[in-house]
């Protein structure tokens, strides 16, 4: 993939050719973030939580009535980790 990215940057005269490895890492991280985000969205929808906003690496959610935010956070960590195949922390704010 690094070589394909380098060749594309060379063909298109993209200045990022100097740091192809950084661009490739960014692409891989974006894909992992999407996998985690989509798993959390599906779980929230199933549980009756409302997803308001997509973030680059997460979501903003209004919890269903009587849902505990810390328990919900733990469940979303579990769902995300299962989808990714490794642990992924979830932040619970407000």
PyMOL CGO cylinders between C-alpha atoms (Angstrom):
from pymol import cmd
from pymol.cgo import CYLINDER

trace = [
    CYLINDER, 0.00, 0.00, 0.00, 2.85, 2.35, 0.76, 0.3, 1, 1, 1, 1, 1, 1,
    CYLINDER, 2.85, 2.35, 0.76, 4.24, 1.85, -2.73, 0.3, 1, 1, 1, 1, 1, 1,
    CYLINDER, 4.24, 1.85, -2.73, 0.84, 2.40, -4.36, 0.3, 1, 1, 1, 1, 1, 1,
    CYLINDER, 0.84, 2.40, -4.36, 0.41, 5.59, -2.33, 0.3, 1, 1, 1, 1, 1, 1,
    CYLINDER, 0.41, 5.59, -2.33, 3.90, 6.75, -3.29, 0.3, 1, 1, 1, 1, 1, 1,
    CYLINDER, 3.90, 6.75, -3.29, 3.25, 6.05, -6.98, 0.3, 1, 1, 1, 1, 1, 1,
    CYLINDER, 3.25, 6.05, -6.98, -0.05, 7.95, -6.87, 0.3, 1, 1, 1, 1, 1, 1,
    CYLINDER, -0.05, 7.95, -6.87, 1.60, 10.93, -5.21, 0.3, 1, 1, 1, 1, 1, 1,
    CYLINDER, 1.60, 10.93, -5.21, 4.37, 10.83, -7.81, 0.3, 1, 1, 1, 1, 1, 1,
    CYLINDER, 4.37, 10.83, -7.81, 1.85, 10.66, -10.67, 0.3, 1, 1, 1, 1, 1, 1,
    CYLINDER, 1.85, 10.66, -10.67, -0.24, 13.51, -9.29, 0.3, 1, 1, 1, 1, 1, 1,
    CYLINDER, -0.24, 13.51, -9.29, 2.77, 15.54, -8.14, 0.3, 1, 1, 1, 1, 1, 1,
    CYLINDER, 2.77, 15.54, -8.14, 1.37, 15.54, -4.62, 0.3, 1, 1, 1, 1, 1, 1,
    CYLINDER, 1.37, 15.54, -4.62, 3.75, 17.16, -2.10, 0.3, 1, 1, 1, 1, 1, 1,
    CYLINDER, 3.75, 17.16, -2.10, 2.86, 14.52, 0.49, 0.3, 1, 1, 1, 1, 1, 1,
    CYLINDER, 2.86, 14.52, 0.49, 5.22, 12.18, -1.36, 0.3, 1, 1, 1, 1, 1, 1,
    CYLINDER, 5.22, 12.18, -1.36, 7.90, 13.24, 1.11, 0.3, 1, 1, 1, 1, 1, 1,
    CYLINDER, 7.90, 13.24, 1.11, 5.98, 11.54, 3.93, 0.3, 1, 1, 1, 1, 1, 1,
    CYLINDER, 5.98, 11.54, 3.93, 4.08, 8.71, 2.27, 0.3, 1, 1, 1, 1, 1, 1,
    CYLINDER, 4.08, 8.71, 2.27, 4.23, 6.61, 5.45, 0.3, 1, 1, 1, 1, 1, 1,
    CYLINDER, 4.23, 6.61, 5.45, 2.36, 9.30, 7.40, 0.3, 1, 1, 1, 1, 1, 1,
    CYLINDER, 2.36, 9.30, 7.40, -0.39, 9.48, 4.78, 0.3, 1, 1, 1, 1, 1, 1,
    CYLINDER, -0.39, 9.48, 4.78, -0.73, 5.71, 4.72, 0.3, 1, 1, 1, 1, 1, 1,
    CYLINDER, -0.73, 5.71, 4.72, -0.95, 5.57, 8.52, 0.3, 1, 1, 1, 1, 1, 1,
    CYLINDER, -0.95, 5.57, 8.52, -3.64, 8.27, 8.40, 0.3, 1, 1, 1, 1, 1, 1,
    CYLINDER, -3.64, 8.27, 8.40, -5.66, 6.25, 5.87, 0.3, 1, 1, 1, 1, 1, 1,
    CYLINDER, -5.66, 6.25, 5.87, -5.44, 3.13, 8.03, 0.3, 1, 1, 1, 1, 1, 1,
    CYLINDER, -5.44, 3.13, 8.03, -6.46, 5.01, 11.18, 0.3, 1, 1, 1, 1, 1, 1,
    CYLINDER, -6.46, 5.01, 11.18, -9.40, 6.58, 9.34, 0.3, 1, 1, 1, 1, 1, 1,
    CYLINDER, -9.40, 6.58, 9.34, -10.64, 3.14, 8.36, 0.3, 1, 1, 1, 1, 1, 1,
    CYLINDER, -10.64, 3.14, 8.36, -10.34, 1.83, 11.93, 0.3, 1, 1, 1, 1, 1, 1,
    CYLINDER, -10.34, 1.83, 11.93, -12.18, 4.92, 13.24, 0.3, 1, 1, 1, 1, 1, 1,
    CYLINDER, -12.18, 4.92, 13.24, -15.00, 4.27, 10.76, 0.3, 1, 1, 1, 1, 1, 1,
    CYLINDER, -15.00, 4.27, 10.76, -15.30, 0.63, 11.83, 0.3, 1, 1, 1, 1, 1, 1,
    CYLINDER, -15.30, 0.63, 11.83, -15.56, 1.66, 15.49, 0.3, 1, 1, 1, 1, 1, 1,
    CYLINDER, -15.56, 1.66, 15.49, -17.95, 4.53, 14.76, 0.3, 1, 1, 1, 1, 1, 1,
    CYLINDER, -17.95, 4.53, 14.76, -20.28, 2.34, 12.67, 0.3, 1, 1, 1, 1, 1, 1,
    CYLINDER, -20.28, 2.34, 12.67, -20.38, -0.37, 15.34, 0.3, 1, 1, 1, 1, 1, 1,
    CYLINDER, -20.38, -0.37, 15.34, -21.30, 2.22, 17.98, 0.3, 1, 1, 1, 1, 1, 1,
    CYLINDER, -21.30, 2.22, 17.98, -23.98, 3.77, 15.76, 0.3, 1, 1, 1, 1, 1, 1,
    CYLINDER, -23.98, 3.77, 15.76, -25.59, 0.39, 15.12, 0.3, 1, 1, 1, 1, 1, 1,
    CYLINDER, -25.59, 0.39, 15.12, -25.56, -0.45, 18.84, 0.3, 1, 1, 1, 1, 1, 1,
    CYLINDER, -25.56, -0.45, 18.84, -26.99, 2.95, 19.81, 0.3, 1, 1, 1, 1, 1, 1,
    CYLINDER, -26.99, 2.95, 19.81, -29.78, 2.63, 17.27, 0.3, 1, 1, 1, 1, 1, 1,
    CYLINDER, -29.78, 2.63, 17.27, -30.65, -0.83, 18.58, 0.3, 1, 1, 1, 1, 1, 1,
    CYLINDER, -30.65, -0.83, 18.58, -30.71, 0.44, 22.18, 0.3, 1, 1, 1, 1, 1, 1,
    CYLINDER, -30.71, 0.44, 22.18, -32.83, 3.52, 21.45, 0.3, 1, 1, 1, 1, 1, 1,
    CYLINDER, -32.83, 3.52, 21.45, -30.09, 6.12, 21.87, 0.3, 1, 1, 1, 1, 1, 1,
    CYLINDER, -30.09, 6.12, 21.87, -30.09, 9.05, 19.43, 0.3, 1, 1, 1, 1, 1, 1,
    CYLINDER, -30.09, 9.05, 19.43, -26.90, 9.74, 17.48, 0.3, 1, 1, 1, 1, 1, 1,
    CYLINDER, -26.90, 9.74, 17.48, -26.59, 13.48, 16.85, 0.3, 1, 1, 1, 1, 1, 1,
    CYLINDER, -26.59, 13.48, 16.85, -23.20, 14.03, 15.34, 0.3, 1, 1, 1, 1, 1, 1,
    CYLINDER, -23.20, 14.03, 15.34, -20.37, 12.05, 13.82, 0.3, 1, 1, 1, 1, 1, 1,
    CYLINDER, -20.37, 12.05, 13.82, -16.87, 13.01, 14.90, 0.3, 1, 1, 1, 1, 1, 1,
    CYLINDER, -16.87, 13.01, 14.90, -13.66, 11.99, 13.17, 0.3, 1, 1, 1, 1, 1, 1,
    CYLINDER, -13.66, 11.99, 13.17, -13.18, 9.25, 15.74, 0.3, 1, 1, 1, 1, 1, 1,
    CYLINDER, -13.18, 9.25, 15.74, -16.51, 8.93, 17.53, 0.3, 1, 1, 1, 1, 1, 1,
    CYLINDER, -16.51, 8.93, 17.53, -20.11, 10.01, 17.91, 0.3, 1, 1, 1, 1, 1, 1,
    CYLINDER, -20.11, 10.01, 17.91, -22.20, 12.35, 20.03, 0.3, 1, 1, 1, 1, 1, 1,
    CYLINDER, -22.20, 12.35, 20.03, -25.24, 10.62, 21.53, 0.3, 1, 1, 1, 1, 1, 1,
    CYLINDER, -25.24, 10.62, 21.53, -28.31, 11.45, 23.60, 0.3, 1, 1, 1, 1, 1, 1,
    CYLINDER, -28.31, 11.45, 23.60, -29.02, 8.47, 25.77, 0.3, 1, 1, 1, 1, 1, 1,
    CYLINDER, -29.02, 8.47, 25.77, -32.38, 6.77, 25.95, 0.3, 1, 1, 1, 1, 1, 1,
    CYLINDER, -32.38, 6.77, 25.95, -34.41, 7.51, 29.04, 0.3, 1, 1, 1, 1, 1, 1,
    CYLINDER, -34.41, 7.51, 29.04, -33.03, 5.96, 32.25, 0.3, 1, 1, 1, 1, 1, 1,
    CYLINDER, -33.03, 5.96, 32.25, -29.78, 4.87, 30.58, 0.3, 1, 1, 1, 1, 1, 1,
    CYLINDER, -29.78, 4.87, 30.58, -26.70, 5.16, 32.76, 0.3, 1, 1, 1, 1, 1, 1,
    CYLINDER, -26.70, 5.16, 32.76, -23.98, 7.05, 30.90, 0.3, 1, 1, 1, 1, 1, 1,
    CYLINDER, -23.98, 7.05, 30.90, -21.11, 5.10, 32.46, 0.3, 1, 1, 1, 1, 1, 1,
    CYLINDER, -21.11, 5.10, 32.46, -22.68, 1.71, 31.72, 0.3, 1, 1, 1, 1, 1, 1,
    CYLINDER, -22.68, 1.71, 31.72, -23.44, 2.90, 28.20, 0.3, 1, 1, 1, 1, 1, 1,
    CYLINDER, -23.44, 2.90, 28.20, -19.80, 3.97, 27.81, 0.3, 1, 1, 1, 1, 1, 1,
    CYLINDER, -19.80, 3.97, 27.81, -18.59, 0.55, 28.95, 0.3, 1, 1, 1, 1, 1, 1,
    CYLINDER, -18.59, 0.55, 28.95, -20.94, -1.16, 26.49, 0.3, 1, 1, 1, 1, 1, 1,
    CYLINDER, -20.94, -1.16, 26.49, -19.78, 1.09, 23.66, 0.3, 1, 1, 1, 1, 1, 1,
    CYLINDER, -19.78, 1.09, 23.66, -16.15, 0.26, 24.54, 0.3, 1, 1, 1, 1, 1, 1,
    CYLINDER, -16.15, 0.26, 24.54, -17.03, -3.44, 24.35, 0.3, 1, 1, 1, 1, 1, 1,
    CYLINDER, -17.03, -3.44, 24.35, -18.84, -3.03, 21.01, 0.3, 1, 1, 1, 1, 1, 1,
    CYLINDER, -18.84, -3.03, 21.01, -16.03, -0.96, 19.55, 0.3, 1, 1, 1, 1, 1, 1,
    CYLINDER, -16.03, -0.96, 19.55, -13.34, -3.33, 20.79, 0.3, 1, 1, 1, 1, 1, 1,
    CYLINDER, -13.34, -3.33, 20.79, -15.18, -6.34, 19.37, 0.3, 1, 1, 1, 1, 1, 1,
    CYLINDER, -15.18, -6.34, 19.37, -15.48, -4.66, 15.98, 0.3, 1, 1, 1, 1, 1, 1,
    CYLINDER, -15.48, -4.66, 15.98, -11.81, -3.63, 15.93, 0.3, 1, 1, 1, 1, 1, 1,
    CYLINDER, -11.81, -3.63, 15.93, -10.29, -6.70, 17.52, 0.3, 1, 1, 1, 1, 1, 1,
    CYLINDER, -10.29, -6.70, 17.52, -8.48, -4.68, 20.19, 0.3, 1, 1, 1, 1, 1, 1,
    CYLINDER, -8.48, -4.68, 20.19, -9.52, -2.49, 23.15, 0.3, 1, 1, 1, 1, 1, 1,
    CYLINDER, -9.52, -2.49, 23.15, -10.67, 1.01, 22.29, 0.3, 1, 1, 1, 1, 1, 1,
    CYLINDER, -10.67, 1.01, 22.29, -11.48, 3.46, 25.10, 0.3, 1, 1, 1, 1, 1, 1,
    CYLINDER, -11.48, 3.46, 25.10, -14.67, 5.52, 24.99, 0.3, 1, 1, 1, 1, 1, 1,
    CYLINDER, -14.67, 5.52, 24.99, -14.98, 8.95, 26.61, 0.3, 1, 1, 1, 1, 1, 1,
    CYLINDER, -14.98, 8.95, 26.61, -18.13, 9.79, 28.52, 0.3, 1, 1, 1, 1, 1, 1,
    CYLINDER, -18.13, 9.79, 28.52, -18.69, 13.53, 28.88, 0.3, 1, 1, 1, 1, 1, 1,
    CYLINDER, -18.69, 13.53, 28.88, -21.32, 15.67, 30.56, 0.3, 1, 1, 1, 1, 1, 1,
]
cmd.load_cgo(trace, "trace")
